[in-house]
Amino acid sequence: VFRGPSPMQHAHRPFGLMSDVEGSRCFACGKAFEGENQPSFMYNDHLFCTESCRERQIGLDTKMEKTCAITQNSPGPLT
């Protein structure tokens, strides 16, 4: 069951610059953060190298949230 915050709660929160995330990798694509002025983005306590990577994860979380809601509201198997 998805119990995290709504995907849109943190959708537009930039994290900072490379000095905040040195040695980290993008949660979506795995790309290493390089250079001290590389911007990074954060969503649900995960770092992303681009807004595109972050938006992809938000989309996946939204689909998961909707799927869980549908599953919880559907009747059980007929017996």
C-alpha positions in Angstrom: 0.0 0.0 0.0 1.4 3.4 -1.0 1.7 5.5 2.1 4.1 8.2 1.1 3.1 11.9 0.6 1.2 12.8 -2.5 3.6 13.0 -5.5 2.6 16.6 -6.0 3.6 17.8 -2.5 7.3 18.0 -3.4 7.0 18.3 -7.2 8.7 21.6 -7.6 11.3 21.7 -4.8 14.8 22.1 -6.1 17.4 20.6 -3.7 20.4 22.7 -4.2 23.9 22.5 -5.8 26.4 19.7 -6.0 28.0 20.6 -2.6 24.8 19.2 -1.0 24.8 15.9 -2.9 28.5 15.1 -3.6 29.0 11.3 -4.2 25.3 10.7 -4.9 23.5 9.4 -7.9 20.2 10.2 -9.6 17.4 8.0 -8.2 15.8 7.6 -11.7 18.7 7.1 -14.1 21.7 6.4 -11.8 23.8 9.2 -13.3 26.5 10.4 -10.8 26.4 14.0 -9.8 29.5 15.7 -11.1 30.9 19.2 -10.7 30.3 21.6 -7.8 27.7 23.7 -9.6 25.4 21.0 -10.9 21.8 21.6 -9.8 19.9 18.7 -8.3 16.2 18.2 -7.7 14.6 16.4 -4.8 11.3 14.5 -4.4 10.3 12.2 -1.6 13.8 12.3 -0.1 15.4 11.1 -3.4 17.8 13.1 -5.6 17.4 13.6 -9.3 19.8 15.0 -11.8 17.2 16.7 -14.0 13.7 17.9 -13.7 12.8 15.3 -16.3 14.1 12.4 -14.2 12.1 13.8 -11.2 8.9 14.2 -13.3 9.2 10.6 -14.5 9.3 9.4 -10.9 6.4 11.6 -9.9 4.4 10.0 -12.8 5.3 6.5 -11.7 4.3 7.3 -8.1 1.0 8.8 -9.3 0.2 5.6 -11.3 1.1 3.5 -8.3 -1.1 5.6 -6.0 -4.1 5.3 -8.4 -3.6 1.6 -8.8 -3.5 1.1 -5.0 -6.7 3.2 -4.6 -8.5 1.1 -7.3 -7.3 -2.1 -5.7 -8.5 -1.1 -2.3 -11.9 0.0 -3.5 -12.6 -3.1 -5.7 -14.6 -6.0 -4.4 -12.8 -9.2 -3.4 -12.9 -12.3 -5.6 -16.2 -13.9 -6.2 -16.6 -17.3 -4.5 
